[in-house]
Amino acid sequence: MTNFAHWISPEVMRTLGWTLLHFIWQGAALAALFAAAVAACRSAAGRYAMAVATLVLMMAAPAITFTWLYREANPAVRSGAQGALPWVEKAAQHATPPSSAPAAAVRSEQPTAILWLVESWFLGVLVLSLRTAGGLFLLERMRRREIQPVGRELYLRCIALQLRMGLERAVRYCGCQKLDAPAVLGWFQPVVLLPVRALMGLSEEQMEAVIAHELAHIRRLDCFVNLFQIAAETLLFYHPGVWWVSQQIRAERENCCDDEAIAVCGDAVNYARALTLMEEWRTAPALMMAANRSPLAERVVRLLGLNGASGRTRMAGLGVSCVCLAGALLAGNAFLGVAHASLGKSATAKQQQENGVIVVRPEPATKERAPKAAKPAPAAVPSEPAANPQPASAPEQQTAGGDKKQSYVEAMEAAGFKNLSVDELISMKVQGVTPEYIKTIRELGLQPTAEEVVGMKVQGITPEYVRDMRKIAANASVDELIGMKVQGVTPEYIKEIHDLGFQPNADEIVGMKVQGITPEYIREMKTVDPNPTVENLIGMKVQGITPQYAKEMRELGLKAEAEGLIGMKVQGVTPEFIREMRAMGLKPDTDELIGMKVQGITPEYVKSMQAAGFKDLKCDELIGAKVMGVNSEFIEKARKHGFQNLTLEKLIALKHADIF
């Protein structure tokens, strides 16, 4: 391992390491947002602009993150100097010199993994920088040795094409033996390289379109964007999202230049043939922009308007990008928590160093050698007393008696939660689960798991709520308590239900609350049915049975018991339906009303049967006739065939025999 830690301060190393880690989720989120945005864009220029903007944000994200994390890690920057701590403790046997102890303490806190990460990143940047430097060297050698001016006739044609495109920059046009496709070289003094093979293998129209493509690169200043891409790929080489966005920039850049070339020359088919001819000519260096860059098949399909499946691809990309964005945000949330804890620890150590405070943990006692009592050293007196001394972070905070304060993990283990996963620890910490809360809950007779404790905290279940609920529902489990809390069940609600003569279990209480059964509703329903069960109450409420409906049924002389009311309400029996049936001489009871509704007997059907001569039918006879399909039309048909004065039973038999 190299010794970067001796060249750069530990705070900068740690902050840089966390910045690199944070960019994993930040880059994924930006790439997902870009994928979602580009899925809805049909313009190559629009997609190119969004891709460039995304890469700029990717470059800015680490700088912003580093600044923010460094401010968090540096107490002097974050909140000003806080002064020395009011006490200093030394080891009993191995006292460290004051001049070197703070630095050693801070250096010992430096995570080895972070050091390896930063040094690996430095190594990667160095390797890619050497690669870029080698490419620049090849381009410069090509400029000096392997290019020569083109003939006058071709030069004049290029100048005319340049003027048609509105490009007023000074552009050189040179021939090159090493290349097989036209390309652009240089940033401030661009050179269009025209290979001899392309001049001989392409027609004049095709050559003009290809040169227009290269001039479009110059007019759009694509060479500078390409240089920015190389810098981004070098500094953020470890993130695949950066390479993917950069690849999209190159692809859309070629599409934009293709559009400009077609706009100038006007023949997309001929230009596509030129690109196809140059498909095998791929010898341009990466730092140059050649006409045969980007996936050629996609460009040709796009030029010819054959990309019909692109819409489906964009929609699929949109869905995938949403999933990636959600995953990146979740990862970012986890990283922020871990980084904050690590940098907070670093900040405390640094502040102790700046205030001249030495905190050394005492060695544990052994059987052979008991620890000697350590005399407290006099506290370091700062030049100016601090009003609010900065406390040590939780893992290193010392109590007044010299004992180390328990960490959150140790406190959870002492409370009985051992072998917790990282996700469980984070969830419990985020939701504010404390050892005191767990102890109180267990004293109340509950033994919740880690997941159940988090659920209780999320729903705001306090020890007071548990105590009050278990006075009424002594056997309520954790899940039942959570369910009741979610539905807003209070001890007062349960007490009122009990006062009305009901003893529902936890599930029934939740069901009553879900359906909106209030004590007032129960009182009103008991005036109609004095002895409803909890199940009856829930069923009536589910079917929308109101006290008014029950009272109307009772006023019509029906037994308004819960089950009968539910059956009539389900089948759509209304007070108006009952009155109409009674007006035609029928006196159906609750079961007959339900049966008539089930079979679809309407007042019109009853009137038609009475008009056919069956005026004294009972409800069960009407139901039987309807079930067999006997109606006024069938009766009329039977009479036309000579069957006169048949009883309803005979008509049902004829219908069953299917005689006609």
NORMOKA-V386735 format. One record per residue. N is the residue number from 1. D_FIRST is the distance of its C-alpha to the first C-alpha in Angstrom with 2 decimals. Layout:
N:D_FIRST
N:D_FIRST
This chain:
1:0.00
2:3.79
3:6.56
4:8.70
5:10.11
6:11.84
7:13.38
8:14.54
9:16.49
10:15.47
11:18.55
12:17.67
13:14.19
14:15.98
15:18.91
16:17.09
17:15.42
18:18.90
19:20.46
20:18.58
21:19.64
22:23.13
23:23.57
24:23.57
25:26.96
26:28.09
27:27.70
28:29.44
29:32.21
30:32.78
31:32.86
32:35.32
33:37.48
34:37.56
35:38.58
36:41.30
37:42.60
38:42.60
39:44.53
40:47.47
41:47.42
42:49.49
43:48.97
44:46.35
45:46.21
46:45.71
47:42.91
48:41.22
49:41.52
50:40.10
51:37.12
52:36.35
53:36.81
54:34.45
55:31.68
56:32.35
57:32.07
58:28.78
59:27.44
60:29.08
61:27.96
62:24.29
63:25.62
64:28.24
65:25.98
66:23.46
67:26.48
68:27.99
69:24.98
70:24.23
71:27.89
72:27.70
73:24.67
74:26.21
75:29.35
76:30.78
77:30.78
78:31.83
79:34.69
80:34.92
81:34.36
82:35.74
83:36.10
84:35.09
85:35.54
86:38.78
87:37.26
88:34.49
89:33.66
90:32.15
91:31.13
92:34.00
93:32.46
94:29.02
95:29.66
96:26.80
97:27.77
98:28.60
99:26.68
100:23.24
101:23.90
102:23.64
103:20.32
104:18.94
105:20.63
106:19.22
107:15.62
108:16.16
109:17.41
110:14.29
111:13.57
112:10.22
113:11.40
114:12.13
115:8.78
116:7.45
117:10.81
118:10.87
119:7.81
120:9.37
121:12.58
122:11.85
123:11.01
124:14.22
125:16.22
126:15.40
127:16.51
128:19.60
129:20.42
130:20.56
131:22.76
132:25.01
133:25.25
134:26.33
135:28.94
136:30.28
137:30.61
138:32.64
139:34.84
140:35.57
141:36.50
142:38.72
143:40.37
144:41.16
145:42.28
146:43.30
147:45.41
148:49.04
149:51.61
150:53.71
151:57.50
152:59.76
153:61.20
154:57.84
155:56.62
156:59.69
157:59.17
158:55.58
159:56.78
160:59.48
161:57.03
162:54.75
163:57.73
164:58.72
165:55.32
166:55.63
167:52.65
168:53.39
169:50.15
170:50.27
171:48.98
172:48.90
173:49.93
174:48.77
175:48.87
176:45.95
177:46.14
178:42.58
179:42.94
180:45.07
181:45.36
182:45.90
183:42.82
184:41.99
185:39.86
186:38.99
187:38.74
188:41.19
189:43.38
190:43.38
191:44.59
192:46.09
193:45.57
194:48.45
195:47.90
196:50.92
197:50.63
198:50.90
199:53.86
200:55.65
201:54.79
202:55.47
203:58.78
204:59.44
205:59.22
206:55.97
207:54.48
208:55.62
209:53.94
210:50.64
211:50.77
212:51.65
213:48.49
214:46.41
215:48.42
216:47.73
217:43.99
218:44.78
219:47.18
220:44.75
221:41.89
222:39.72
223:37.64
224:36.16
225:35.46
226:33.78
227:31.53
228:30.69
229:29.89
230:27.42
231:25.67
232:25.67
233:24.40
234:21.51
235:20.45
236:21.33
237:20.56
238:19.37
239:22.83
240:25.67
241:28.24
242:27.32
243:27.81
244:31.03
245:32.47
246:31.66
247:33.40
248:36.36
249:36.56
250:36.86
251:39.43
252:41.54
253:41.35
254:42.94
255:45.50
256:46.43
257:46.92
258:48.92
259:51.17
260:51.78
261:52.53
262:55.07
263:56.55
264:57.23
265:58.41
266:59.82
267:59.40
268:56.61
269:57.73
270:57.73
271:54.30
272:52.97
273:54.44
274:52.60
275:49.27
276:50.08
277:50.93
278:47.59
279:45.56
280:44.63
281:43.93
282:40.24
283:38.81
284:37.94
285:34.37
286:32.46
287:32.79
288:36.56
289:38.93
290:41.40
291:44.46
292:43.21
293:40.04
294:39.66
295:41.00
296:44.38
297:46.23
298:45.60
299:46.72
300:49.86
301:50.74
302:50.32
303:52.44
304:55.18
305:55.18
306:54.44
307:51.53
308:53.63
309:50.91
310:48.61
311:50.18
312:49.29
313:45.76
314:45.44
315:46.78
316:44.39
317:41.51
318:42.86
319:42.84
320:39.32
321:38.09
322:39.78
323:38.06
324:34.61
325:35.39
326:36.40
327:33.26
328:31.06
329:32.99
330:32.70
331:28.92
332:28.83
333:30.97
334:28.65
335:25.53
336:27.52
337:28.39
338:24.91
339:23.46
340:26.44
341:25.96
342:22.26
343:22.93
344:26.14
345:24.37
346:22.04
347:25.16
348:27.00
349:24.37
350:24.23
351:28.01
352:28.34
353:26.17
354:28.36
355:31.49
356:30.61
357:30.62
358:28.84
359:28.62
360:27.47
361:28.25
362:30.69
363:29.92
364:32.09
365:35.19
366:35.66
367:38.89
368:38.69
369:37.73
370:38.97
371:37.17
372:38.91
373:40.12
374:37.89
375:39.83
376:38.82
377:37.70
378:39.54
379:38.10
380:36.51
381:39.21
382:38.15
383:40.18
384:41.58
385:42.07
386:40.44
387:42.81
388:40.45
389:37.51
390:34.46
391:34.05
392:30.81
393:29.35
394:30.75
395:28.05
396:28.28
397:31.88
398:34.04
399:37.69
400:40.44
401:40.65
402:36.99
403:36.20
404:33.26
405:34.54
406:34.07
407:31.61
408:33.17
409:31.88
410:33.33
411:36.54
412:36.94
413:36.48
414:39.06
415:41.34
416:41.20
417:38.69
418:36.07
419:33.52
420:33.68
421:31.59
422:29.41
423:32.19
424:34.82
425:33.04
426:32.53
427:36.16
428:37.55
429:35.68
430:36.68
431:40.28
432:40.49
433:41.05
434:41.14
435:41.78
436:45.15
437:46.10
438:45.32
439:47.25
440:50.25
441:50.34
442:50.32
443:53.05
444:55.12
445:54.99
446:52.27
447:49.21
448:47.14
449:43.96
450:40.84
451:41.97
452:45.48
453:44.36
454:42.53
455:45.68
456:47.86
457:45.82
458:45.78
459:49.57
460:50.06
461:51.54
462:52.01
463:53.20
464:56.55
465:56.90
466:56.18
467:58.63
468:61.37
469:60.92
470:60.98
471:64.22
472:65.76
473:63.72
474:62.79
475:61.11
476:58.99
477:55.58
478:52.31
479:52.67
480:56.27
481:55.43
482:52.81
483:55.38
484:58.05
485:55.80
486:54.81
487:58.52
488:59.44
489:61.41
490:62.31
491:64.10
492:67.06
493:67.31
494:67.38
495:69.94
496:72.24
497:72.00
498:72.93
499:75.83
500:77.21
501:77.50
502:74.38
503:71.70
504:69.01
505:65.82
506:62.39
507:62.39
508:65.90
509:65.03
510:62.14
511:64.50
512:67.16
513:64.74
514:63.31
515:66.86
516:67.80
517:70.42
518:71.48
519:73.94
520:76.46
521:76.26
522:76.92
523:79.91
524:81.47
525:80.98
526:82.53
527:85.72
528:86.05
529:84.66
530:84.81
531:82.60
532:79.63
533:76.58
534:73.00
535:72.62
536:75.79
537:74.56
538:71.26
539:73.15
540:75.66
541:72.96
542:71.03
543:74.23
544:75.00
545:78.11
546:79.17
547:81.79
548:84.08
549:83.93
550:84.74
551:87.64
552:89.14
553:89.06
554:90.73
555:93.40
556:94.19
557:95.09
558:92.05
559:90.29
560:87.14
561:84.98
562:81.25
563:81.09
564:84.04
565:82.64
566:79.29
567:81.10
568:83.32
569:80.48
570:78.37
571:81.32
572:82.18
573:85.49
574:86.59
575:89.60
576:91.11
577:90.91
578:92.75
579:95.45
580:96.07
581:96.48
582:98.89
583:100.87
584:101.59
585:102.96
586:99.90
587:98.72
588:95.31
589:93.39
590:89.61
591:88.97
592:91.41
593:89.84
594:86.43
595:87.98
596:89.79
597:86.62
598:84.68
599:87.37
600:87.54
601:91.08
602:91.79
603:94.91
604:95.82
605:95.80
606:98.07
607:100.44
608:100.63
609:101.48
610:104.12
611:105.59
612:105.86
613:108.16
614:105.80
615:106.30
616:106.14
617:102.88
618:100.70
619:96.97
620:96.17
621:98.56
622:96.86
623:93.47
624:94.83
625:96.39
626:93.20
627:91.16
628:93.54
629:93.61
630:97.23
631:97.87
632:100.79
633:100.26
634:100.47
635:103.60
636:105.25
637:104.47
638:105.96
639:109.11
640:109.53
641:109.55
642:112.43
643:110.54
644:112.28
645:112.15
646:109.20
647:107.53
648:103.82
649:103.30
650:105.09
651:103.04
652:99.81
653:101.12
654:101.91
655:98.45
656:96.91
657:99.07
658:98.02
659:101.58
660:101.27
